[in-house]
Amino acid sequence: MNMRLLKKYGAEKVVYEKDDFIFEEGMWPEYFYYIVSGEVKLNIYDEDDSREFIFSFYSRGHNFGEGTIFLETTYICNAIAVEQTEVLKLDKASFLILIKENHDFSLLINYNLSKKLYFQGVMAPKISAQDAELRVLTLLNYLKTNWQHPLIQQDLYIVDLTRQEIADMTGLRVETVIRSIKRLREDNKLRIIKGRIVL
């Protein structure tokens, strides 16, 4: 994404420290966000048992928060800095002008939204499945195909998530994720290298 273009339309640079909220569930959207460095997670907390459910992680080069701008509704989740994170944020009015005046930028936004919708479409049926291994493997294969960077060879990928984060993204308990990963390794569907999951 073109940072110069975002700055031309008035985007400002903001640094968030680890665990800072960028926005919270129920807030009205005011900005489009682009990550310059660091990492952000989108999550919700279950008030009944205080469990966290993670929708997704976004890192350098990703944008987030745009869908709610188009829908004219409040955020359904929180955006939290996982580590010190630098973002460019562009106010809603300027963002809408930007996409109207720049066809290529508009196409990129549509592409990114489509990827997010695809992820939800891939995960939703599997999340409702009873098979924990299927949930975990579906998430890991999606990450391999769409988000992760090569580790050693072109077809070998590291999963840059903890077991707890995988649990939070699949709706499983961390103990269940650990057992599922062990069985998937035994079935040669993934490898463990120095404690990291590799596909």
JOFEN-V202651 format. One record per residue. N is the residue number from 1. PHI is phi as a letter, one per 40 degrees, with the letter a starting at -180 (* if undefined). PSI is psi in radians with two decimals (* if undefined). OMEGA is omega in degrees with one decimal (none if undefined). Layout:
BEGIN
((N:PHI:PSI:OMEGA) (N:PHI:PSI:OMEGA))
END
This chain:
BEGIN
((1:*:2.53:-174.2) (2:c:1.82:-179.2) (3:c:-0.58:178.4) (4:c:-0.69:179.1) (5:c:-0.75:178.1) (6:c:-0.75:179.6) (7:c:-0.62:178.0) (8:d:-0.60:-179.8) (9:c:0.15:171.4) (10:h:0.23:179.2) (11:c:2.43:178.4) (12:b:2.59:-179.0) (13:c:2.29:179.6) (14:b:2.42:177.2) (15:b:2.23:176.3) (16:b:2.42:176.8) (17:c:2.85:179.4) (18:d:2.31:178.6) (19:g:0.05:173.5) (20:c:2.45:173.3) (21:c:2.21:175.0) (22:c:-0.73:165.6) (23:a:2.88:-177.3) (24:b:2.68:175.8) (25:d:2.32:178.7) (26:g:-0.25:177.7) (27:c:2.67:173.9) (28:c:2.44:-178.7) (29:c:2.31:178.7) (30:b:-0.28:-172.7) (31:a:2.72:164.8) (32:c:2.39:-175.0) (33:b:2.39:175.8) (34:b:2.27:-175.7) (35:c:2.09:177.2) (36:c:-0.74:176.9) (37:a:2.76:179.5) (38:g:-2.82:-176.5) (39:a:2.53:-178.9) (40:b:2.47:172.1) (41:b:2.53:173.5) (42:b:2.19:-175.7) (43:a:2.99:167.9) (44:b:2.79:176.2) (45:b:2.29:176.3) (46:c:2.02:-175.8) (47:c:-0.44:-177.0) (48:c:-0.76:-177.9) (49:b:0.20:176.6) (50:g:0.34:177.5) (51:c:2.60:177.2) (52:c:2.38:170.2) (53:b:2.16:-178.0) (54:c:2.18:176.5) (55:c:-0.82:-176.6) (56:a:2.90:171.7) (57:b:2.49:175.5) (58:b:2.45:-178.2) (59:b:-2.91:-175.8) (60:d:2.28:178.0) (61:g:-0.13:178.6) (62:c:2.70:173.3) (63:b:2.80:179.7) (64:a:2.82:176.6) (65:g:-0.07:-173.8) (66:c:-0.54:-176.1) (67:d:-0.73:-177.7) (68:c:-0.51:176.6) (69:c:-0.79:-178.3) (70:c:-0.55:-175.3) (71:c:-0.22:-178.7) (72:f:0.87:178.2) (73:a:3.09:-178.1) (74:c:2.84:178.0) (75:c:2.46:177.3) (76:c:0.00:-178.3) (77:a:3.11:175.8) (78:b:2.70:168.7) (79:b:2.12:-173.5) (80:b:2.37:176.8) (81:c:2.20:178.8) (82:c:-0.52:178.0) (83:a:3.14:176.6) (84:d:2.19:-170.9) (85:b:2.29:177.5) (86:b:2.23:179.7) (87:b:2.71:165.5) (88:b:2.23:177.3) (89:b:2.31:-176.4) (90:b:2.23:-176.6) (91:c:2.69:-172.0) (92:d:-0.84:-177.4) (93:c:-0.76:179.9) (94:c:-0.64:177.7) (95:c:-0.78:-179.5) (96:c:-0.64:175.5) (97:c:-0.74:-179.7) (98:d:-0.83:-177.2) (99:c:-0.45:176.9) (100:c:-0.58:-174.1) (101:c:-0.15:-175.1) (102:b:1.73:-175.3) (103:d:-0.80:-178.2) (104:c:-0.71:178.8) (105:c:-0.73:178.7) (106:c:-0.73:177.7) (107:c:-0.68:179.0) (108:c:-0.72:177.3) (109:c:-0.76:178.5) (110:c:-0.70:178.6) (111:c:-0.81:-179.3) (112:c:-0.70:176.8) (113:c:-0.69:179.3) (114:c:-0.70:177.8) (115:c:-0.69:180.0) (116:c:-0.72:177.2) (117:c:-0.68:178.4) (118:c:-0.76:178.1) (119:d:-0.81:179.2) (120:c:-0.68:178.9) (121:c:-0.64:178.2) (122:c:-0.76:-172.7) (123:c:-0.61:-171.9) (124:d:-0.88:-179.9) (125:c:-0.58:-177.9) (126:c:-0.59:178.4) (127:c:-0.62:-178.9) (128:c:-0.18:179.7) (129:c:2.68:179.5) (130:c:-0.39:-174.6) (131:c:1.87:-177.2) (132:c:-0.68:-179.7) (133:c:-0.66:178.4) (134:c:-0.73:177.6) (135:d:-0.87:-176.8) (136:c:-0.83:-177.0) (137:c:-0.64:177.7) (138:c:-0.79:178.4) (139:c:-0.83:-176.6) (140:c:-0.72:178.5) (141:c:-0.63:177.0) (142:c:-0.77:179.3) (143:c:-0.75:179.5) (144:c:-0.76:-175.3) (145:c:-0.62:-167.5) (146:b:-0.43:-169.6) (147:b:-0.48:-168.4) (148:c:2.80:179.6) (149:b:2.63:-180.0) (150:d:2.52:178.2) (151:c:-1.05:-176.8) (152:b:-0.89:179.0) (153:b:2.98:-178.0) (154:c:-0.52:-177.2) (155:b:0.28:-179.4) (156:b:2.14:-172.3) (157:b:2.48:174.7) (158:c:2.51:175.3) (159:c:1.98:-173.8) (160:c:0.90:177.1) (161:b:2.57:173.5) (162:c:2.90:176.0) (163:c:-0.66:179.3) (164:c:-0.72:179.2) (165:c:-0.66:175.9) (166:c:-0.72:177.6) (167:c:-0.77:-177.9) (168:c:-0.47:-179.5) (169:c:-0.29:-177.9) (170:b:-0.10:-179.2) (171:g:0.32:-179.7) (172:b:2.85:171.9) (173:c:2.64:-176.3) (174:c:-0.59:178.5) (175:c:-0.68:178.7) (176:c:-0.69:178.0) (177:c:-0.78:179.9) (178:d:-0.79:178.7) (179:c:-0.70:-178.9) (180:c:-0.73:178.9) (181:c:-0.70:178.0) (182:c:-0.77:-180.0) (183:c:-0.65:178.4) (184:c:-0.63:176.0) (185:c:-0.75:179.2) (186:c:-0.55:179.1) (187:c:0.13:179.6) (188:g:0.58:177.2) (189:c:-0.18:173.2) (190:a:2.97:177.3) (191:b:2.76:173.9) (192:b:2.10:178.4) (193:b:2.01:-178.8) (194:f:0.72:176.7) (195:g:-0.09:-178.5) (196:b:2.51:178.3) (197:c:2.27:-179.3) (198:b:2.36:178.7) (199:b:*:none))
END
